[in-house]
Amino acid sequence: MNKLNDLPYQTILFDGKWGIGKTKYIMDSINDKENVYYISLFGKKDINVFYQELYYLLLSKHKVKFKKVIDKIGKINFSQFGFNISIPLISDIFESIQEELENTTNITIIIDDLERKKDEFDIREVFGFVDSITKKEGTKVVLVASSDNFSTETKKNFEEYTEKSLDRIYKISTYSKDAPQKILGDDIWSAIEEIYQDNELKNLRTLEKANLFIKEVIKVIPSSIFTSKINKEDIYKICFSVVLFEVDYKGEMQPLTENDGKNHRAFHEAYNSKEKVPNYIWHYILKQNLNNPMMSKFIPTFLEWFSTGDFSKHQFNEIVKLVNTYVESRHPLFMSEEQIVKESEQFSTFINNLGQDISLKNILQRLDELANIIEKTELKFNYQADEVVKWITNSYDFNSYNDYDDTYFDILMRRESKFINEVLSKLQFKIKSNYKNNQIAVMVANAKKLDFTHNETNETAEFLRFFDRLKDEEKDNVVQEMKNNKWFLPLPLGEITDSHWTYCHNIFQCIVEIDGRVKASIIKDVHDFCEREIEDATDKIFKYRLRSLIKQYLSV
């Protein structure tokens, strides 16, 4: 574009995919140039709309030069408010313009977005215009298109006329190497270049959107927050990664590569955790590459900000406080003997040195490192396993047993120190015991109800899932609890509700499923219990209901 006047061609086509920067590069190259006129066909429905915009464009640049042209055309109203043009006169106007510019050289008309015109706008009319205007020496026309995005009919006509009407076609497959740096500027580019290279971006619009978002963030957040722990470079990286995920990835987590799949911890955090999208960005786009890893806490806030425009100052300030107050734990291997002895004197000292938002895994890792070096050096270790377990269970939510099953603990218990393995064993027992007691308490409470919500009727399924995760001895203990509590059956006495009857069916289905999961059958015991209830009852409808359940589910 910079050498356009030196080229022998009058008609040129730049053809390339969307997003590689065709329009931006052209606009940058024609900035402040005389006798260059740019028109986009975006949304235009016919050639007349194109002619009218071109006329306005020419007139706006040459008001004085064209005043006598306007004076010659009686049907045009010229006023301080602009020009009102009668569409039937467009061709006359254009002829008048050509006459006035006969002595002007090096005129360039750029027609962009050929593929974005309306379907009813026949592209052959554009080529007709090109043939007509370029008969005048010194007039050049540059067409810009993404031919891959033409409709079938337009593509057919386009291919037919390009050979006849165009002197030169340039196929643009990628943007210039310095385009990303020019868009983002040196500071931002140096921060995000590695992320950019890892993701092989082909769309400059992602960079433009990232640049705008970074500018928005930097403008909104106070400059006073930047410290040795909170730095602009990490802000740039997070913003760019968020935009990349939302724009290029279209908000979808990409399938793992073979190498990524080998990191099971990263996989779990990105695909199975509650904060899976922020974790995905952290592990697979940022690749944990921040100057301060604690800055990753900003990812959910910036993701919400870019996606919805919603920015919570309170939430942002809380994260700032968290990042600034976090003290990174020192590895015991690098501590002096005096430091290790001091930290191992009281568990409360260890707790006070932890970050406010540290995960359970990291706590156990830190404890293991400390206990391991103390055990191997035979220093005195004053922590008690029970106090550690008590603090962990009070500090973390273990209501969901799904996240803390035997497999989870079996993996965690492959640790170096004897102390941490004792902690894990006791923690596992306590969590499972609490969960078992909670599950049994729910089922006992339901056995006393006469009406059930939808969620309550489904609690038998959750109980069964819990039962499946137990070891054989634990299953026997739970079966005994069921037997002691009338098999958790809310007896269908008197007037009952539909939900009560549904729950009774669910209990019997649960009993049948459990029977197939234990060594000794429980069907006879349940059958005998029901027969005793029938024998003791005087309510004939109740007897009928219970016999129907026995017949449907229990075969002795």
C-alpha positions in Angstrom: 0.0 0.0 0.0 2.8 2.4 0.7 4.2 1.9 -2.8 0.8 1.9 -4.6 1.6 5.0 -6.7 4.8 3.4 -7.9 3.1 0.2 -9.1 1.9 -0.2 -12.7 -1.4 -1.8 -11.7 -4.7 0.1 -11.8 -6.9 -2.6 -10.2 -5.7 -4.6 -7.2 -7.3 -7.1 -5.0 -6.2 -8.0 -1.4 -7.8 -11.3 -0.5 -7.4 -12.8 2.9 -9.2 -14.4 5.9 -11.1 -12.4 8.4 -9.1 -11.0 11.3 -5.6 -10.9 9.8 -5.5 -7.1 9.8 -6.3 -6.2 6.2 -8.5 -3.2 7.0 -6.3 -2.0 9.9 -3.1 -2.1 7.8 -4.9 -0.3 4.9 -6.3 2.4 7.2 -2.9 2.9 8.8 -1.2 3.2 5.4 -3.7 5.8 4.0 -3.9 8.0 7.1 -3.7 11.7 6.1 -3.1 10.9 2.4 -4.7 13.1 -0.2 -6.9 11.7 -3.0 -7.5 8.4 -1.3 -11.1 7.4 -0.7 -12.1 4.4 1.5 -15.6 2.8 1.4 -16.8 -0.3 3.1 -19.6 -2.4 1.5 -20.6 -3.7 4.9 -24.4 -3.9 4.9 -24.9 -2.1 1.5 -27.9 -3.3 -0.5 -27.2 -2.0 -4.0 -24.8 0.0 -6.1 -26.7 3.3 -5.7 -26.0 3.3 -1.9 -22.4 2.9 -2.8 -22.4 5.7 -5.3 -24.1 8.0 -2.9 -21.6 7.4 -0.1 -18.7 7.8 -2.5 -20.1 11.1 -3.7 -20.5 12.4 -0.1 -17.0 11.2 0.6 -15.5 13.1 -2.4 -17.6 16.1 -1.6 -16.5 16.2 2.0 -12.9 16.4 1.0 -13.4 18.9 -1.8 -16.2 21.2 -0.8 -14.6 24.3 -2.4 -13.5 22.4 -5.6 -17.0 21.0 -6.1 -19.1 24.0 -5.3 -19.5 24.9 -8.9 -20.4 21.3 -9.7 -23.2 21.5 -7.2 -24.3 24.8 -8.5 -24.8 23.2 -12.0 -27.1 20.5 -10.6 -30.4 22.1 -9.9 -32.0 19.1 -8.1 -29.5 19.2 -5.3 -30.1 21.2 -2.1 -26.9 22.6 -0.7 -27.0 24.1 2.8 -24.9 24.5 5.9 -26.4 21.2 7.1 -25.0 19.1 4.3 -26.1 17.8 0.9 -29.4 16.1 0.0 -28.9 14.1 -3.1 -31.6 12.8 -5.4 -30.7 9.1 -6.1 -31.7 9.3 -9.8 -29.0 11.9 -10.4 -26.2 9.8 -9.0 -24.8 8.9 -12.4 -24.9 12.5 -13.5 -23.1 13.6 -10.3 -20.5 11.0 -10.9 -19.9 12.1 -14.5 -19.6 15.7 -13.2 -17.0 14.6 -10.6 -15.0 12.9 -13.3 -15.0 16.0 -15.4 -13.8 18.2 -12.5 -11.0 15.7 -11.6 -9.6 15.4 -15.2 -6.5 17.3 -14.2 -6.1 15.5 -10.9 -3.7 12.5 -10.8 -3.1 9.6 -8.4 -6.7 9.1 -7.3 -7.1 5.8 -5.3 -10.5 4.4 -4.3 -10.5 1.5 -1.8 -13.5 -0.7 -1.6 -13.4 -3.0 1.5 -15.6 -5.8 2.8 -16.8 -7.1 -0.5 -18.0 -10.3 1.3 -20.1 -8.3 3.8 -22.5 -6.7 1.3 -26.2 -7.7 1.2 -27.0 -10.7 -1.0 -29.2 -8.6 -3.3 -26.2 -6.4 -4.2 -24.8 -8.0 -7.3 -21.0 -8.0 -7.2 -20.8 -7.7 -10.9 -22.0 -4.1 -10.5 -18.8 -3.4 -8.5 -16.7 -4.8 -11.3 -18.7 -2.6 -13.7 -17.8 0.4 -11.7 -14.2 -0.6 -11.5 -14.0 -1.0 -15.3 -15.6 2.4 -15.8 -13.6 4.5 -13.3 -10.2 3.0 -14.2 -10.5 4.1 -17.9 -9.3 7.5 -16.6 -5.5 7.5 -16.4 -4.1 7.9 -12.8 -7.1 6.3 -11.1 -6.5 3.2 -9.1 -9.0 0.9 -7.4 -8.1 -1.4 -4.5 -10.6 -4.1 -3.6 -10.4 -5.9 -0.2 -12.2 -9.1 0.5 -12.3 -12.4 2.3 -13.4 -14.6 -0.6 -13.8 -17.6 1.6 -16.8 -15.9 3.1 -18.7 -15.2 -0.2 -22.0 -16.7 -0.8 -22.1 -19.4 -3.5 -23.5 -17.1 -6.2 -21.2 -14.2 -5.3 -18.2 -16.5 -5.3 -19.1 -17.8 -8.8 -19.4 -14.2 -10.2 -16.4 -13.0 -8.3 -14.1 -15.7 -9.8 -15.5 -15.1 -13.3 -14.8 -11.3 -13.2 -11.5 -11.2 -11.3 -9.5 -12.4 -14.3 -11.2 -9.9 -16.6 -11.2 -6.8 -14.4 -8.2 -7.1 -12.0 -4.5 -6.4 -12.9 -3.1 -7.9 -9.7 -4.3 -10.2 -6.9 -2.5 -10.5 -3.6 -3.4 -13.5 -1.4 -2.8 -12.5 2.3 -2.4 -15.6 4.5 -1.1 -13.9 7.6 -0.4 -10.5 9.1 3.0 -8.8 9.3 5.3 -10.1 12.0 5.4 -6.7 13.7 1.6 -6.2 13.7 0.9 -7.6 17.2 3.6 -5.4 18.8 2.3 -2.4 16.9 -1.3 -3.1 18.2 -0.3 -3.7 21.8 2.7 -1.5 22.3 6.1 -2.6 23.6 5.2 -3.0 27.3 2.1 -5.2 26.8 3.7 -7.1 24.0 6.8 -8.1 26.0 4.5 -9.3 28.8 2.2 -11.5 26.7 4.5 -12.5 23.8 5.1 -16.0 25.1 1.3 -16.7 25.6 0.7 -15.4 22.1 3.4 -17.7 20.6 2.1 -20.7 22.5 -1.4 -20.2 21.1 -0.5 -19.4 17.4 -3.1 -16.6 17.1 -4.3 -15.9 13.5 -6.8 -13.2 14.3 -5.6 -9.7 15.0 -9.0 -8.8 16.4 -8.2 -10.8 19.5 -5.2 -8.6 20.0 -7.2 -5.4 19.4 -9.9 -6.5 21.9 -7.2 -7.5 24.4 -5.5 -4.1 24.0 -8.8 -2.3 24.7 -9.6 -4.5 27.7 -6.2 -4.0 29.2 -6.6 -0.2 28.8 -10.0 -0.4 30.4 -8.6 -2.3 33.4 -5.6 -0.1 33.9 -7.9 3.0 33.7 -10.4 1.7 36.2 -8.1 0.1 38.9 -6.2 2.7 41.0 -2.5 3.0 40.3 -1.9 2.9 44.1 -2.5 -0.9 44.1 0.7 -1.7 42.2 3.4 -2.9 44.6 6.2 -5.5 44.5 3.5 -8.2 44.8 0.9 -6.7 42.3 2.5 -5.7 39.0 1.2 -4.5 35.7 2.9 -7.3 33.7 0.8 -10.0 35.4 -2.3 -7.9 34.9 -1.5 -7.7 31.2 -1.0 -11.5 31.1 -4.3 -12.2 32.9 -6.3 -9.8 30.8 -4.9 -11.2 27.5 -5.5 -14.8 28.6 -9.1 -14.0 29.5 -9.8 -12.3 26.1 -8.0 -15.2 24.3 -10.3 -17.7 26.1 -13.5 -15.8 25.4 -12.7 -14.7 21.8 -10.5 -17.3 20.2 -11.6 -20.3 22.3 -15.2 -19.0 22.2 -15.5 -19.6 26.0 -14.9 -23.4 25.6 -12.1 -25.4 27.2 -10.1 -27.1 24.5 -9.4 -30.9 24.5 -6.2 -31.8 26.4 -3.1 -32.8 24.5 -1.2 -35.9 25.4 1.4 -34.0 27.4 -1.2 -31.8 29.2 -3.1 -35.0 30.2 -0.1 -36.3 32.2 -0.6 -33.5 34.8 -3.4 -35.1 36.7 -3.6 -32.3 39.3 -4.0 -29.6 36.6 -6.5 -31.8 34.8 -8.6 -32.1 38.0 -8.5 -28.4 38.8 -9.4 -27.4 35.3 -12.1 -29.9 34.5 -13.6 -31.1 37.8 -13.4 -28.2 40.2 -16.0 -25.5 40.9 -13.7 -22.8 39.5 -12.8 -24.9 36.4 -12.7 -22.1 33.8 -10.4 -19.8 35.8 -8.3 -22.9 36.6 -8.2 -23.9 33.0 -6.9 -20.4 32.1 -4.3 -20.6 34.8 -3.0 -24.1 33.9 -3.4 -24.2 30.1 -3.3 -20.6 28.8 -1.1 -18.8 31.4 0.6 -22.1 32.2 1.1 -20.9 35.7 3.5 -18.3 34.3 3.0 -15.2 36.5 5.7 -13.2 38.4 3.5 -13.7 41.5 1.4 -16.9 41.3 -1.0 -15.3 43.9 -2.1 -12.9 41.1 -4.0 -15.9 39.6 -6.7 -15.0 42.2 -7.7 -12.1 39.9 -8.6 -14.5 37.0 -12.3 -15.0 38.0 -12.8 -11.2 38.5 -11.3 -10.3 35.2 -13.2 -13.1 33.4 -16.5 -11.8 34.8 -15.5 -8.3 33.9 -14.7 -9.0 30.3 -17.7 -11.4 29.8 -20.4 -9.3 31.4 -18.9 -5.9 32.0 -19.6 -6.3 35.7 -16.7 -5.2 38.0 -17.0 -5.6 41.7 -14.7 -3.1 43.5 -15.3 -4.8 46.8 -14.3 -8.2 45.4 -11.3 -6.7 43.7 -10.1 -5.0 46.8 -10.4 -8.2 48.8 -8.2 -10.0 46.3 -5.7 -7.1 46.5 -5.6 -7.5 50.3 -5.2 -11.2 50.0 -2.3 -11.0 47.5 -0.5 -8.3 49.5 -0.8 -10.1 52.9 0.2 -13.5 51.6 3.5 -14.7 52.8 5.0 -17.5 50.8 6.0 -20.5 53.0 9.6 -21.3 53.1 10.7 -24.9 52.3 12.0 -26.5 55.5 15.1 -27.6 53.6 16.1 -23.9 53.3 15.4 -23.0 56.9 17.9 -22.9 59.7 17.7 -25.4 62.6 16.5 -22.6 64.9 13.7 -21.7 62.4 12.6 -25.3 62.1 12.6 -25.8 65.9 10.6 -22.6 66.4 8.0 -23.5 63.8 7.6 -27.1 65.1 7.1 -26.0 68.7 3.4 -25.2 68.4 0.9 -26.0 65.6 -0.6 -22.6 66.1 2.7 -21.1 64.9 2.5 -23.2 61.7 -1.1 -22.0 61.1 -0.2 -18.4 61.5 2.4 -18.7 58.8 0.0 -20.1 56.3 -1.6 -18.0 53.5 -5.3 -17.1 54.0 -6.5 -19.0 51.0 -4.2 -22.0 51.0 -5.7 -25.3 49.8 -5.8 -28.5 51.9 -3.4 -30.2 49.5 -0.8 -27.4 50.0 -1.3 -27.6 53.8 -0.7 -31.3 53.8 2.3 -30.9 51.5 3.8 -28.2 53.8 3.2 -30.3 56.9 4.8 -33.3 55.2 7.9 -31.4 54.3 8.3 -30.0 57.8 7.6 -33.4 59.6 9.8 -35.3 57.2 12.9 -33.2 57.8 12.3 -33.3 61.5 11.9 -37.1 61.6 15.1 -37.6 59.6 17.1 -35.1 61.6 15.6 -36.4 64.9 14.6 -32.9 66.0 11.7 -32.6 68.5 8.3 -32.4 66.9 5.5 -31.1 69.2 2.5 -31.4 66.9 -0.3 -33.9 67.7 -2.1 -35.6 64.9 -5.5 -35.1 66.6 -5.1 -31.3 66.9 -4.2 -31.1 63.2 -7.2 -33.2 62.2 -9.5 -31.1 64.4 -8.2 -27.8 62.8 -8.6 -29.2 59.3 -12.1 -30.4 59.8 -13.1 -27.1 61.4 -11.5 -25.1 58.6 -12.6 -26.9 55.5 -16.0 -28.0 54.2 -16.2 -31.8 54.0 -20.0 -32.0 53.5 -19.5 -33.5 50.1 -18.0 -36.9 50.5 -17.6 -37.3 46.7 -14.4 -35.2 46.8 -12.9 -37.2 49.6 -13.4 -40.9 48.9 -10.9 -43.7 49.6 -9.1 -43.2 46.3 -8.5 -39.5 47.1 -7.0 -40.4 50.5 -5.0 -43.4 49.1 -3.2 -41.0 46.8 -2.6 -38.4 49.6 -1.2 -41.0 51.9 1.7 -41.8 49.7 3.8 -39.3 51.8 7.3 -39.2 53.2 6.6 -38.5 56.9 5.0 -41.0 59.3 3.3 -38.0 61.0 1.4 -36.8 58.0 0.3 -40.3 57.1 -1.1 -40.6 60.6 -2.9 -37.3 60.2 -4.4 -38.5 56.8 -5.5 -41.8 58.3 -7.3 -40.1 61.2 -8.7 -37.4 58.9 -10.1 -40.0 56.5 -11.7 -41.9 59.3 -13.3 -38.8 60.8 -14.6 -37.5 57.5 -16.0 -40.8 56.5 -17.6 -41.3 60.0 -19.1 -37.9 59.9 -20.5 -38.4 56.4 -21.8 -41.8 57.3 -23.5 -40.5 60.4 -25.0 -37.6 58.4 -26.4 -40.0 55.7 -27.9 -42.3 58.3 -29.4 -39.3 60.2 -31.1 -38.1 57.0 -32.6 -41.5 56.3 -33.8 -42.0 59.9 -35.4 -38.5 59.8 -37.1 -39.3 56.5 -38.5 -42.6 57.9 -40.6 -40.4 60.3 -42.0 -38.1 57.6 -45.5 -38.3 55.9 -44.7 -36.0 52.9 -41.6 -35.5 50.8 -40.2 -32.9 48.5 -38.7 -33.9 45.2 -35.1 -33.6 46.6 -36.1 -35.8 49.6 -37.5 -38.5 47.4 -34.1 -38.7 45.6 -32.1 -39.0 48.8 -32.3 -42.8 48.6 -30.2 -42.6 45.4 -27.6 -40.5 47.2 -27.6 -43.0 50.1 -27.0 -45.8 47.6 -24.1 -44.0 46.1 -22.6 -43.5 49.5 -23.1 -47.2 50.3 -21.3 -48.2 47.1 -18.1 -46.4 48.3 -17.9 -48.3 51.6 -15.7 -51.2 52.3 -17.3 -54.6 53.2 -17.0 -54.2 56.9 -18.4 -50.7 56.8 -21.3 -51.9 54.6 -22.2 -54.5 57.3 -22.3 -51.7 59.9 -24.6 -49.6 57.8 -26.9 -52.5 57.2 -27.2 -53.0 60.9 -28.1 -49.4 61.3 -30.9 -49.9 58.7 -32.2 -52.9 60.6 -32.2 -51.0 63.9 -34.2 -48.2 62.3 -37.0 -50.3 60.6 -35.0 -50.4 57.3 -35.6 -46.6 57.0 -39.2 -47.3 55.8 -41.8 -44.6 56.5 -44.7 -47.0 57.1 -47.7 -46.1 54.8 -50.3 -46.0 57.6 -53.6 -44.2 57.2 -54.1 -41.5 54.6 -50.8 -41.0 52.7 -49.6 -38.7 50.0 -48.3 -39.6 46.5 -44.7 -38.5 47.5 -45.0 -40.8 50.6 -45.9 -43.7 48.5 -43.1 -42.9 45.9 -40.6 -42.8 48.8 -41.7 -46.2 50.0 -41.0 -47.6 46.6 -37.6 -45.9 46.5 -36.7 -47.5 49.9 -37.6 -51.0 48.6 -35.6 -50.4 45.4 -32.7 -49.3 47.6 -33.0 -52.4 49.7 -32.9 -54.7 46.6 -29.8 -52.8 45.3 -28.0 -53.1 48.6 -28.9 -56.8 48.8 -26.8 -57.3 45.7 -23.8 -55.5 47.2 -23.4 -57.4 50.5 -22.2 -60.9 51.2 -25.2 -62.0 53.3 -28.6 -61.4 51.8 -30.9 -59.0 53.7 -34.1 -59.8 51.8 -35.4 -62.4 54.3 -34.8 -60.0 57.2 -36.7 -57.2 55.5 -39.5 -59.6 54.6 -39.8 -60.9 58.2 -39.9 -57.2 59.4 -42.8 -56.4 57.0 -44.8 -59.5 57.9 -44.5 -58.6 61.6 -45.8 -55.1 60.9 -48.7 -56.6 58.9 -49.5 -59.0 61.7 -49.5 -56.3 64.4 -51.5 -53.8 62.3 -55.3 -53.4 62.3 -55.4 -51.0 59.3 -56.5 -53.2 56.3 -55.4 -50.6 53.7 -52.0 -50.5 55.3 -51.7 -54.3 55.2 -52.7 -54.2 51.5 -50.1 -51.6 50.7 -47.3 -53.4 52.5 -48.2 -56.7 50.9 -48.1 -55.1 47.4 -44.6 -53.8 48.1 -43.5 -57.2 49.4 -44.9 -58.9 46.3 -43.2 -56.4 43.9 -39.8 -56.2 45.5 -39.1 -59.1 47.9 -38.9 -62.7 46.9 -37.7 -65.0 49.6 
